[in-house]
Amino acid sequence: MGGTRYVHKTNATQLRVLLEVDERGLRKLVRRNGLPAPMDSDGEGAWWSVSAIRD
């Protein structure tokens, strides 16, 4: 039986605060494979899986 899978997620603003980088710094980290690409986006913008960031 399939269940609902919940993903703990964070948006770009929260991620920048956590990593202490500005918007440009966050883009650089993603581009240089220092972070995974965003998993998806919604009405509030791009978001990342917290577990993917930890990995």
WOFEN-V320295 format. One record per residue. N is the residue number from 1. RES is the residue in one small letter. SS is DSSP state (@ for helix, = for strand, . for the rest). Layout:
BEGIN
n->{N/N}
res->{RES/RES}
ss->{SS/SS}
END
This chain:
BEGIN
n->{1/2/3/4/5/6/7/8/9/10/11/12/13/14/15/16/17/18/19/20/21/22/23/24/25/26/27/28/29/30/31/32/33/34/35/36/37/38/39/40/41/42/43/44/45/46/47/48/49/50/51/52/53/54/55}
res->{m/g/g/t/r/y/v/h/k/t/n/a/t/q/l/r/v/l/l/e/v/d/e/r/g/l/r/k/l/v/r/r/n/g/l/p/a/p/m/d/s/d/g/e/g/a/w/w/s/v/s/a/i/r/d}
ss->{././././././././=/=/=/@/@/@/@/@/@/@/@/./././@/@/@/@/@/@/@/@/@/././././././././=/=/=/././=/=/=/=/=/@/@/@/@/@/.}
END
